[in-house]
Amino acid sequence: MIRRQAIVLLALVGLLVATYLWLYKIGVLGELQCGTGDCEYVQTSRYAEVFGIPVAFYGVVGYVALFAAGLVGLQPRFATDRRVAAGLAALATVGFAFTLYLTAIELFVLHAICRWCVGSALIMTAIWVLSIAQLRLPRSPAS
């Protein structure tokens, strides 16, 4: 149960980061607060959109899905349901794979790092590790 609680909390933080980047990308926010790094360069590159949709919006959708699935998994009747664990692991694996792709673009194509993107990548990696660890737990007698 503690892993699902952590996944829900991390998904909420990831949702906030992705929403911030999405609001910047669609012009709601005037300036991206980054400190150091090349956040604006990364966010305005041609790789910041996939099929005409901002990458950050995919992050919003992904984190909402993880948050919702995690909340469902916190309900007592689903606490031992392996389908919830499998669903969380599947969602997290897709998110992690997309994160690896985007990080590779930053490092090897753009040669620029966005701190917000790194934060999101760390959050998604933690969610993925937790979801895989949860999936690997032995089946409980109640399931």
C-alpha positions as CSV (number, residue, x, y, z in Angstrom):
1,M,0.0,0.0,0.0
2,I,2.9,2.4,0.8
3,R,4.2,2.0,-2.8
4,R,0.8,3.0,-4.2
5,Q,0.7,6.0,-1.9
6,A,4.1,7.1,-3.1
7,I,3.1,6.6,-6.7
8,V,0.0,8.8,-6.2
9,L,2.1,11.5,-4.5
10,L,4.8,11.4,-7.2
11,A,2.2,11.5,-10.0
12,L,0.7,14.6,-8.4
13,V,4.0,16.3,-8.3
14,G,4.8,15.2,-11.9
15,L,1.4,16.6,-12.9
16,L,2.3,20.0,-11.5
17,V,5.6,20.0,-13.4
18,A,4.0,18.9,-16.7
19,T,1.2,21.4,-16.3
20,Y,3.7,24.2,-15.7
21,L,5.6,23.2,-18.9
22,W,2.4,22.8,-20.9
23,L,1.1,26.3,-19.8
24,Y,4.4,27.8,-20.9
25,K,4.2,26.0,-24.2
26,I,0.7,27.2,-25.0
27,G,1.6,30.8,-24.1
28,V,-0.3,31.1,-20.8
29,L,3.0,31.8,-19.0
30,G,5.3,34.5,-20.3
31,E,8.7,33.3,-19.1
32,L,9.9,29.9,-18.1
33,Q,11.6,30.0,-14.7
34,C,14.7,27.7,-15.0
35,G,17.6,29.3,-13.2
36,T,20.4,27.6,-15.1
37,G,20.1,25.3,-18.1
38,D,18.5,25.6,-21.5
39,C,14.9,25.2,-20.6
40,E,13.5,27.6,-23.2
41,Y,15.7,26.2,-25.9
42,V,14.5,22.7,-25.2
43,Q,10.8,23.8,-24.9
44,T,10.9,25.8,-28.2
45,S,12.8,23.1,-30.2
46,R,11.0,21.1,-32.9
47,Y,11.2,18.1,-30.5
48,A,8.9,19.8,-28.0
49,E,5.9,18.6,-30.0
50,V,4.9,15.2,-31.3
51,F,2.1,15.0,-33.9
52,G,1.5,18.7,-33.3
53,I,0.8,18.3,-29.6
54,P,3.2,19.7,-27.0
55,V,5.2,16.9,-25.3
56,A,4.3,18.5,-21.9
57,F,0.6,17.8,-22.6
58,Y,1.4,14.1,-23.0
59,G,3.0,14.4,-19.6
60,V,-0.1,15.9,-18.2
61,V,-2.2,13.1,-19.6
62,G,0.2,10.4,-18.4
63,Y,0.5,11.8,-14.9
64,V,-3.3,12.1,-14.6
65,A,-3.6,8.4,-15.7
66,L,-1.0,7.3,-13.1
67,F,-2.7,9.4,-10.4
68,A,-6.1,8.0,-11.2
69,A,-4.9,4.4,-11.4
70,G,-3.0,4.9,-8.1
71,L,-6.1,6.3,-6.4
72,V,-8.2,3.4,-7.5
73,G,-5.5,1.1,-6.2
74,L,-5.7,2.7,-2.8
75,Q,-9.3,1.7,-2.3
76,P,-9.5,-1.2,0.1
77,R,-11.3,-3.5,-2.3
78,F,-8.5,-3.1,-4.8
79,A,-5.6,-3.2,-2.4
80,T,-4.6,-6.7,-3.3
81,D,-5.8,-6.7,-6.9
82,R,-2.9,-7.7,-9.2
83,R,-4.7,-6.0,-12.2
84,V,-4.2,-2.6,-10.6
85,A,-0.5,-3.4,-10.1
86,A,-0.2,-4.5,-13.7
87,G,-2.0,-1.5,-15.0
88,L,0.2,0.9,-13.0
89,A,3.3,-1.0,-14.2
90,A,2.2,-0.8,-17.8
91,L,1.4,2.9,-17.6
92,A,4.7,3.7,-15.8
93,T,6.6,1.6,-18.4
94,V,5.2,3.6,-21.3
95,G,5.9,6.9,-19.4
96,F,9.5,5.7,-18.6
97,A,10.2,4.7,-22.2
98,F,8.9,8.1,-23.4
99,T,11.1,9.8,-20.8
100,L,14.2,7.9,-22.0
101,Y,13.4,9.0,-25.6
102,L,13.0,12.6,-24.6
103,T,16.2,12.6,-22.4
104,A,18.2,11.1,-25.3
105,I,16.9,13.9,-27.5
106,E,18.1,16.5,-25.0
107,L,21.5,14.9,-24.5
108,F,22.4,13.7,-27.9
109,V,20.5,15.9,-30.4
110,L,19.9,19.2,-28.7
111,H,22.9,19.1,-26.4
112,A,20.8,21.0,-23.9
113,I,19.3,20.2,-20.5
114,C,16.0,21.5,-19.1
115,R,15.9,21.3,-15.3
116,W,12.1,20.8,-15.4
117,C,12.5,18.0,-17.8
118,V,15.1,16.3,-15.6
119,G,12.8,16.7,-12.6
120,S,10.0,15.1,-14.5
121,A,12.3,12.3,-15.7
122,L,13.3,11.6,-12.1
123,I,9.7,11.5,-11.0
124,M,8.7,9.1,-13.8
125,T,11.7,6.9,-13.1
126,A,10.8,6.7,-9.4
127,I,7.2,5.8,-10.3
128,W,8.4,3.1,-12.7
129,V,10.7,1.6,-10.1
130,L,7.9,1.6,-7.5
131,S,5.4,0.1,-9.9
132,I,7.7,-2.7,-11.0
133,A,8.6,-3.4,-7.3
134,Q,4.9,-3.6,-6.5
135,L,4.3,-5.9,-9.4
136,R,7.0,-8.3,-8.2
137,L,5.5,-8.6,-4.7
138,P,4.3,-12.2,-4.0
139,R,0.6,-12.8,-4.3
140,S,-1.2,-12.3,-1.0
141,P,-3.5,-15.1,0.2
142,A,-6.5,-12.7,-0.1
143,S,-6.1,-12.3,-3.9
